[in-house]
Amino acid sequence: MLTVERVNKVYKVGTFGTDELHAVRDVSFDVQRGEVVSLIGESGSGKSTLGRMVLKLISTTDGAIRFEGTDVGGLKRGALREYYRQAQGVFQDPFSSYNPIFKIDRTYETLRSSYFPKVSDADWRAKLHDAIKAVSLEPADVLGKFPHQLSGGQLQRLLIARALLLDIDLLVADEIISMLDASTRIDVLNLLGELKGRGLGILFITHDLSLGNYVSDRVVILYRGRVVESGVTQSVFGDPLHPYTRNLLASVPQLDKRWDEVEAVEAAREAELRGRCIYHEREATPGDAPAGMVEAFPGHYVGCFAMDTDDPCPAAKEAVA
Ligand SMILES: Nc1ncnc2c1ncn2[C@@H]1O[C@H](COP(=O)(O)OP(=O)(O)OP(=O)(O)O)[C@@H](O)[C@H]1O
């Protein structure tokens, strides 16, 4: 459904816009219907930039983003409106998505006038109530309220309901639960699971590995704008290969394991992989992997271990020789 092919984004920065910041480098991944794909990486790794490019809120510098085979970058006016009928984004701070001086109903009225001008009042009301119920809210509890009268979790659900009114196929969910408390988080995550079950494709953007693990079918690990590892969640989280992914996972506290146990497992893995780079070991065997990656296990891809570090890859010389 969505394919991102070798996409780059260079921002012009500095006082006169003469400097360049390469925020996204040669990134490829795809999202299918009924699937959650998580983009995971630390702050500044390029996750939101990718989400914004997918939604055509900013342009790509290079590469292609296609939705059902059509180049998103080339969409204009009517075609872009049609794209937004199928692809919508929900972002981190639900409060900033509402105007505090208007009741939340206004968000839906704007949508109605743009996309459903011919729908009768009664039909619109039924459609709106269905969408609000689909996110487990009672219309009577939320309609007619100002944003400050609702919780962050309710507002976030209402934004998802707004996206559902358009009967979308793709949702870009950018850190949508990082501002919610623990119990509301689980509710919203479970809601995403339900929507996925109904065929929605979700690009889930998070810096939180445990959230990525909880919701996603596949994960894409980003480091400094590059994909370092990607694939089926269980494989990537169960047997992380790239040093960056291993560091990320080792830094997550595990409730069922003591810290010294986690350290011992990681030390053994580290010793096994020391001086090696799976990418360069397998590079000679061409496979069906995204650019700059090799397939380490079925559906589990990894890039060079020294990519974007100052040290040359220890395994590269050996592999070439
Ligand atoms: N409009 C912009 N102009 C210039 N640089 C930008 C712009 N937006 C983002 N950047 C830079 O691009 C890099 C990637 O930013 P991005 O917001 O995509 O990262 P992120 O992984 O989503 O981080 P976070 O989790 O903190 O939101 C960062 O170095 C950021 O400072």
The ligand as a Tripos MOL2 file, in Angstrom:
@<TRIPOS>MOLECULE
LIG
   31    33     1     0     0
SMALL
NO_CHARGES

@<TRIPOS>ATOM
      1 N1         12.0830   22.0840    9.7450 N.pl3     1 LIG1
      2 C1         13.3300   21.7190   10.0690 C.ar      1 LIG1
      3 N2         14.3810   22.4840    9.7050 N.ar      1 LIG1
      4 C2         15.6320   22.1090    9.9930 C.ar      1 LIG1
      5 N3         15.9750   20.9730   10.6420 N.ar      1 LIG1
      6 C3         14.9650   20.1750   11.0310 C.ar      1 LIG1
      7 C4         13.5990   20.5030   10.7700 C.ar      1 LIG1
      8 N4         12.8150   19.5140   11.2800 N.ar      1 LIG1
      9 C5         13.6610   18.6230   11.8350 C.ar      1 LIG1
     10 N5         14.9470   19.0110   11.6940 N.ar      1 LIG1
     11 C6         16.1450   18.2800   12.1330 C.3       1 LIG1
     12 O1         16.1470   17.0250   11.4680 O.3       1 LIG1
     13 C7         16.5870   15.9940   12.3550 C.3       1 LIG1
     14 C8         15.5090   14.9300   12.4450 C.3       1 LIG1
     15 O2         14.3890   15.5230   13.1150 O.3       1 LIG1
     16 P1         13.0460   14.7040   13.3940 P.3       1 LIG1
     17 O3         12.0940   15.6250   14.0760 O.co2     1 LIG1
     18 O4         12.6070   14.0580   12.1440 O.co2     1 LIG1
     19 O5         13.5820   13.5840   14.3950 O.3       1 LIG1
     20 P2         12.7440   12.6170   15.3500 P.3       1 LIG1
     21 O6         13.4350   11.3050   15.2830 O.co2     1 LIG1
     22 O7         11.3090   12.6520   15.0020 O.co2     1 LIG1
     23 O8         12.9870   13.2880   16.7600 O.3       1 LIG1
     24 P3         11.9390   13.4760   17.9910 P.3       1 LIG1
     25 O9         11.6820   12.0920   18.5170 O.co2     1 LIG1
     26 O10        12.7090   14.3330   18.9420 O.co2     1 LIG1
     27 O11        10.7310   14.1320   17.4170 O.co2     1 LIG1
     28 C9         16.9110   16.6790   13.6710 C.3       1 LIG1
     29 O12        18.2970   16.9440   13.7120 O.3       1 LIG1
     30 C10        16.1110   17.9600   13.6170 C.3       1 LIG1
     31 O13        16.7390   18.9820   14.3630 O.3       1 LIG1
@<TRIPOS>BOND
     1     1     2 1
     2     2     3 ar
     3     2     7 ar
     4     3     4 ar
     5     4     5 ar
     6     5     6 ar
     7     6     7 ar
     8     6    10 ar
     9     7     8 ar
    10     8     9 ar
    11     9    10 ar
    12    10    11 1
    13    11    12 1
    14    11    30 1
    15    12    13 1
    16    13    14 1
    17    13    28 1
    18    14    15 1
    19    15    16 1
    20    16    17 2
    21    16    18 1
    22    16    19 1
    23    19    20 1
    24    20    21 2
    25    20    22 1
    26    20    23 1
    27    23    24 1
    28    24    25 2
    29    24    26 1
    30    24    27 1
    31    28    29 1
    32    28    30 1
    33    30    31 1
@<TRIPOS>SUBSTRUCTURE
     1 LIG1         1 GROUP 0 **** ****
